[in-house]
Amino acid sequence: MTDRQDTTAERFAAARLWAAGHAPYLTKALFALTPLVHDTAPPRLPADEHWNVHLNPDAVRETPVPELGWWLIHQVGHLLRGHHARAEPYRDPGLRLRWDRAADAEVNDDLDGGPADAVSPETLGLPAGLLAERYADLLDLIDVPPHVQACGRAPFTGPSAMTALERELLARAVAAAIDSRGTAPGGWRRWAEATLRPEVDWRTRLAALVRRGLAQAAGRVDYSYRRPSRRAAAAPSIVLPALVRPVPRVAVVIDTSGSIARDVLGQALAELDGLLRAAGHRWIEAICCDTQAYPVQRVRRASEVELAGGGGTDLREGLKAAAGADLVIVLTDGDTPWPDRRPRQQAVVVCLFGDRGSAPRWASTIRVPPPPTEAAA
Ligand SMILES: [Zn+2]
């Protein structure tokens, strides 16, 4: 190790101790970070999804230790909240910056003492306590002050020291520590609550993703609908032609292969009823799918769908049948082959039941925990 790296490692160690003293409930997570020292690292200690923090030696030398520690807490905030996986639907270059700011707003919500140019609900003038997906919606409607900057991204992904399961167990251990201490700020307590009792959270995430999917679809159809026209504001006496906004088409693809209990599907459909009606949808196209897609059912309420099917699963058929919809919501246990890529011009939200199956990276995914059993209640 050269002297320069030595100094970087020492300052990192000091910053981590500062952070653990400042937020003791995060100690386990802070000590799971692996430092990676290289000259291409941006200055705000960005972490990659494998819990490597990227340290730029010059920036680390010039930044006071408490500020380095503050950024370590910030990065642990991204990692524990699963922001890397949640960023997936925002991969388009036009959406990336918005997501980076939205994720920073969620993390910095109640993380006091950061640099004045860090993104927070306060610096953005937005309400506190929301999920990043909701901040991303709202950021589409406001002008962000130019000096406000997200922490940035790691230029590459380093090696993985932990498996996905180990990361999940770490998150649960941190959540348990927050839960038992009761001294953590409100945002962390809400996160711990959702991590330990995920049934509280999946409805919130589903609502946020459905809203965003609908907003994106509406934006593709007619972008101007979302941003009030400056011309209209400047000339209030002129009656501008009304913009016609076609309602985005929503399809629900339901895995009826027999491995998911009908009452679980029924609950998810009832949840969707509320969400879509609140968004002004009077019709839903439902497609039941096992190894084949069944004819589209156009229903007023999702709970009216006749569940047809049984046997094996191939949701590629169901997604093919949903090709004309702007937003596709998939209800499945994930035990199915998936298309290799996201269908063009389509937002896909996957509600994944149970913990065995998986969803493709190009879809927004919500894991729906099994309903609590009588014995557990
Ligand atoms: Zn950040």
Boltz pocket constraint, residues with backbone or C-beta under 6 A from the ligand:
constraints:
  - pocket:
      binder: B
      contacts: [[A, 74], [A, 78], [A, 100], [A, 103], [A, 104], [A, 107], [A, 150], [A, 151], [A, 152]]
      max_distance: 6.0
